[in-house]
Amino acid sequence: MGPAELMQAAAMARRFYLEGKSKIQIADEFGVSRFKVARVLETALEHDLVRIEIRVPAELDAERSDALRARFGLRHAVVAESPADTAETVENVADPENLGEVAADLLGELVTEGDVLGLAWGRSTIHMATALRRLPPCTVVQLTGVYDAGTADRGSVEAVRRAAEVAGGEAHPIYAPMLLPDSATAAALRHQTGIAAAFEYFDKVTVAAVSIGSWEPGISTVHDMLSERERAHYASLGVAAEMSAHLFDADGRRIGRDLGERCITVEAARLRRVPEVVAIAGGRRKAAAIGAVLRSGLVTSLVTDTAAADALLEDRRPVRRPALERADPDEA
């Protein structure tokens, strides 16, 4: 490029990239066609006169986020860096506090004034609620019972209260265990005044946050609450993941539906109607479980880490766009 072309290209690039002017406005200013402006801007890029740099915070991975979003048809995918020590034993385990902070920032974007925010029990959602710093005015409702009624004030009940406090809205907690001994006891509890009031909000939920567990000790809340015989029974059905007391096989199909009759939790059909469901889970150890839940069509967005993202992207099995279609694989 000669000096005249160089100066013209620099001026046009400044107008377009820094001042935000349209190609038509630039064309009018310089007395050329908008096609000429487009060619000059392309030339400026080719000759390194303009450098476009996309920068995101160092703790987030834009490339993996976009790849994960595209592969599973997610509305939003945010991938955070895994713990600094990349040893396999560490990659297997997520950093729940970091994922919680990232999820809290995402909820701050997604929730709008007047929304009803639903929170399901899970370590990730509890960390997320702790990290919340801003939320528009909204109502917060608990979507599941608690892991242990004796620790309610330090678990999901407190998470609901914390989120409602930040939002300046109403809180609707559930003071009941997630898993009951039998379906009759669960049905009776669902009709108790406070629990029934929370259940009435389930159809009004517009944004929900859920956790995902693998079917193994310490990783799945439901697994840890069952007897050895019950664990073996559901394992024989091919359970690969658990989310809000719902069990899934590797293809995202729900199994062991009888368990849901004993649980205080939002029904899968209701969750599928929630416009935005954000799942929070990470670590390579949970990758298969995350993939199973993504295939269920129950969630729309995901907050995870690089270790889990890599494992999910390595799995080349065909995937539809379940998160956008909200399709139930049982009806495929």
C-alpha positions in Angstrom: 0.0 0.0 0.0 1.2 3.4 -0.9 1.2 6.3 1.6 -2.1 7.7 0.3 -3.8 4.3 0.5 -2.3 3.6 3.9 -3.6 6.9 5.3 -7.0 6.4 3.9 -7.2 2.8 5.2 -6.0 4.0 8.6 -8.7 6.7 8.7 -11.5 4.4 7.6 -10.4 1.7 10.1 -10.4 4.3 12.9 -13.9 5.4 11.9 -15.2 1.8 11.7 -13.5 0.1 14.6 -13.0 2.8 17.1 -15.7 5.4 16.4 -18.4 2.8 15.5 -19.4 4.5 12.2 -21.2 2.4 9.6 -19.7 1.6 6.2 -22.3 3.9 4.5 -21.4 6.8 6.8 -17.7 6.3 6.0 -18.5 6.1 2.3 -20.3 9.4 2.4 -17.5 11.1 4.2 -14.8 9.9 1.8 -16.9 10.1 -1.3 -16.6 6.4 -2.3 -19.0 3.4 -2.4 -19.6 1.3 0.7 -18.2 -1.6 -1.3 -14.9 0.3 -1.6 -15.0 0.9 2.2 -15.4 -2.9 2.7 -12.5 -3.7 0.5 -10.3 -1.1 2.2 -11.1 -2.5 5.6 -10.4 -6.1 4.4 -7.0 -4.8 3.1 -6.3 -3.1 6.4 -6.7 -6.5 8.1 -4.7 -8.4 5.5 -1.7 -5.9 5.8 -1.8 -6.0 9.6 -2.8 -2.4 9.8 -5.7 -3.4 12.1 -5.3 -6.1 14.7 -8.4 -7.5 16.3 -7.9 -9.1 19.7 -10.6 -10.8 21.6 -9.9 -10.7 25.3 -11.8 -12.4 28.1 -10.7 -12.7 31.7 -7.8 -15.1 32.1 -9.9 -17.5 34.3 -12.4 -18.1 31.5 -11.8 -20.0 28.2 -13.7 -18.5 25.3 -12.7 -21.1 22.7 -13.9 -24.1 24.8 -17.0 -22.2 25.8 -18.0 -21.6 22.2 -17.2 -25.2 21.2 -19.3 -26.6 24.0 -22.2 -24.3 23.2 -22.2 -25.3 19.6 -21.8 -29.0 20.2 -24.7 -29.3 22.6 -26.9 -26.4 21.3 -26.6 -24.6 24.6 -27.9 -21.1 25.0 -24.9 -20.2 27.2 -21.8 -22.1 28.0 -19.1 -20.6 30.3 -15.9 -22.6 30.8 -13.7 -21.7 33.7 -10.1 -22.7 34.1 -9.6 -25.9 36.1 -7.4 -25.8 39.3 -3.8 -24.8 38.5 -2.4 -28.2 39.4 -3.1 -30.2 36.2 -2.4 -33.6 37.7 -5.0 -36.2 36.8 -6.1 -36.5 40.4 -6.8 -32.8 40.5 -8.4 -32.6 37.1 -11.0 -35.1 38.3 -12.2 -32.7 40.9 -13.8 -29.3 40.3 -13.3 -26.1 42.2 -16.8 -25.6 43.4 -16.1 -22.1 44.8 -14.7 -20.9 41.5 -17.6 -22.4 39.5 -20.0 -20.9 42.0 -18.5 -17.4 41.5 -18.8 -17.8 37.7 -22.3 -19.0 37.9 -23.2 -16.1 40.2 -22.0 -13.7 37.6 -24.0 -15.5 34.9 -27.2 -15.4 37.0 -26.6 -11.7 37.5 -26.9 -11.3 33.7 -29.7 -13.7 33.1 -32.2 -12.8 35.9 -34.3 -9.7 35.2 -36.7 -7.8 37.4 -39.8 -9.7 38.2 -38.4 -13.1 37.4 -38.8 -16.2 39.7 -35.5 -17.8 40.4 -35.5 -21.5 41.3 -32.5 -23.1 43.2 -32.1 -26.9 43.5 -30.1 -28.5 46.3 -26.4 -29.0 45.4 -23.0 -28.0 46.6 -22.4 -25.9 43.4 -25.7 -24.0 43.8 -24.9 -23.3 47.5 -21.5 -21.9 46.6 -23.2 -19.8 43.8 -25.6 -18.3 46.3 -22.8 -17.4 48.6 -21.0 -15.6 45.8 -24.0 -13.6 44.6 -23.4 -9.9 44.7 -26.1 -8.5 42.5 -29.6 -9.7 41.4 -32.5 -7.6 40.1 -35.6 -7.7 42.3 -37.0 -11.2 42.0 -38.7 -14.0 43.9 -36.5 -17.0 44.9 -38.0 -20.5 45.4 -36.4 -23.7 46.5 -36.8 -26.5 43.9 -35.8 -29.5 46.1 -35.8 -30.7 49.6 -32.5 -30.7 51.5 -29.9 -33.4 51.8 -30.2 -33.4 55.6 -33.0 -31.6 57.4 -30.6 -31.0 60.3 -28.3 -28.9 58.1 -31.0 -26.9 56.3 -29.9 -23.6 57.6 -26.4 -24.2 56.2 -27.5 -25.6 52.9 -30.2 -24.9 50.3 -32.5 -23.1 52.6 -29.8 -20.6 53.4 -29.0 -20.4 49.7 -32.6 -19.4 49.0 -32.5 -16.8 51.8 -29.2 -15.4 50.6 -30.3 -15.0 47.0 -33.6 -13.4 48.1 -31.7 -11.0 50.3 -29.4 -9.9 47.4 -32.5 -9.5 45.2 -34.6 -7.8 47.8 -37.4 -10.3 47.0 -39.5 -13.0 48.6 -37.9 -16.3 49.7 -39.9 -19.6 49.5 -37.7 -22.3 51.1 -38.6 -26.0 51.7 -38.0 -27.3 55.1 -38.1 -31.0 54.3 -35.7 -33.8 53.3 -35.1 -34.4 49.6 -35.6 -38.2 50.0 -38.3 -39.8 52.1 -38.7 -43.5 53.1 -41.7 -44.1 50.9 -44.0 -42.3 48.4 -46.9 -41.9 50.9 -44.7 -39.9 53.3 -43.5 -37.8 50.4 -47.0 -37.1 49.2 -48.1 -36.1 52.7 -45.3 -33.7 53.0 -46.1 -32.1 49.6 -49.5 -31.1 51.0 -48.1 -29.3 54.0 -48.8 -25.6 53.9 -45.2 -24.3 53.5 -44.1 -26.9 51.1 -47.3 -26.7 49.0 -46.8 -22.9 48.8 -43.3 -23.4 47.3 -44.6 -26.0 44.9 -47.1 -23.5 43.6 -44.3 -21.3 42.4 -42.7 -24.1 40.3 -44.8 -23.3 37.2 -43.8 -19.6 37.6 -40.0 -20.2 37.6 -38.3 -18.4 34.8 -34.6 -19.1 35.7 -33.3 -22.1 37.5 -29.9 -23.2 38.8 -29.2 -26.9 39.3 -26.3 -29.2 40.1 -25.2 -32.4 38.5 -23.9 -35.6 40.2 -22.2 -38.7 39.0 -23.5 -42.0 40.3 -20.8 -42.6 42.9 -20.1 -41.8 46.6 -19.5 -38.2 47.4 -20.5 -37.0 43.9 -24.2 -37.7 43.9 -26.5 -36.5 46.8 -29.1 -39.1 46.0 -26.5 -41.9 45.8 -25.3 -41.1 49.3 -28.8 -41.1 50.7 -29.8 -44.6 49.4 -29.1 -48.0 50.9 -26.5 -50.3 49.3 -29.3 -52.5 47.8 -31.1 -49.4 46.3 -27.8 -48.1 44.8 -27.1 -51.5 43.2 -30.7 -51.6 41.8 -30.4 -48.2 40.1 -26.9 -49.0 38.9 -28.3 -52.1 37.2 -30.7 -49.8 35.3 -27.7 -48.0 33.8 -27.8 -44.7 35.8 -25.1 -42.3 34.7 -26.1 -39.1 36.3 -28.4 -37.5 38.9 -29.8 -34.0 38.8 -32.4 -32.7 41.4 -33.2 -36.4 42.4 -33.9 -37.4 38.7 -31.7 -40.2 37.3 -30.5 -40.4 33.7 -28.7 -43.0 31.6 -25.8 -42.0 29.3 -28.2 -40.9 26.5 -30.1 -38.6 28.8 -33.2 -40.8 29.2 -34.8 -40.8 32.6 -34.6 -44.1 34.6 -35.7 -45.2 38.0 -38.7 -42.9 38.0 -40.1 -44.6 41.0 -37.5 -42.8 43.0 -39.1 -39.5 42.2 -42.2 -40.5 44.0 -40.2 -40.6 47.2 -38.6 -37.2 46.7 -39.4 -33.6 47.4 -38.3 -32.1 44.1 -39.5 -30.2 41.0 -40.9 -32.6 38.4 -38.9 -33.1 35.2 -41.9 -31.9 33.1 -42.1 -28.7 35.0 -38.3 -28.1 34.8 -38.4 -28.6 31.0 -40.9 -25.7 30.8 -38.6 -23.3 32.7 -37.2 -20.9 30.0 -33.6 -20.9 31.4 -32.1 -23.7 33.4 -28.4 -23.3 34.3 -26.4 -26.4 35.3 -23.3 -26.0 37.4 -20.8 -28.9 37.4 -17.1 -29.5 36.6 -14.2 -31.9 36.9 -13.3 -34.7 34.5 -14.8 -37.2 36.9 -18.3 -35.6 36.3 -17.9 -35.2 32.5 -20.0 -38.3 31.6 -22.7 -37.2 34.0 -22.8 -33.7 32.6 -23.1 -35.1 29.1 -26.0 -37.3 30.1 -27.9 -34.4 31.6 -27.2 -32.1 28.6 -28.7 -34.9 26.4 -31.8 -34.9 28.5 -33.0 -31.5 27.1 -33.8 -30.3 30.7 -31.0 -27.6 30.8 -30.3 -24.7 28.5 -27.0 -23.4 29.8 -23.9 -24.8 31.5 -21.1 -23.5 33.8 -18.2 -25.9 33.9 -14.4 -26.1 33.8 -11.8 -26.9 31.2 -11.2 -30.5 32.4 -14.9 -31.4 32.0 -15.2 -29.4 28.8 -12.3 -31.3 27.2 -13.8 -34.6 28.1 -17.2 -33.6 26.7 -15.7 -32.4 23.5 -13.7 -35.6 23.1 -16.9 -37.6 23.1 -17.9 -37.7 19.4 -21.2 -39.5 19.7 -23.9 -37.8 17.7 -25.8 -35.1 19.6 -28.9 -33.2 18.5 -29.5 -29.7 19.9 -31.3 -30.8 23.1 -30.8 -27.6 25.1 -32.4 -25.4 22.4 -35.0 -27.8 21.3 -35.8 -28.9 24.9 -36.5 -32.3 23.4 -37.2 -35.3 25.6 -35.0 -38.2 24.5 -37.7 -40.6 25.8 -40.0 -39.3 23.1 -37.5 -39.4 20.3 
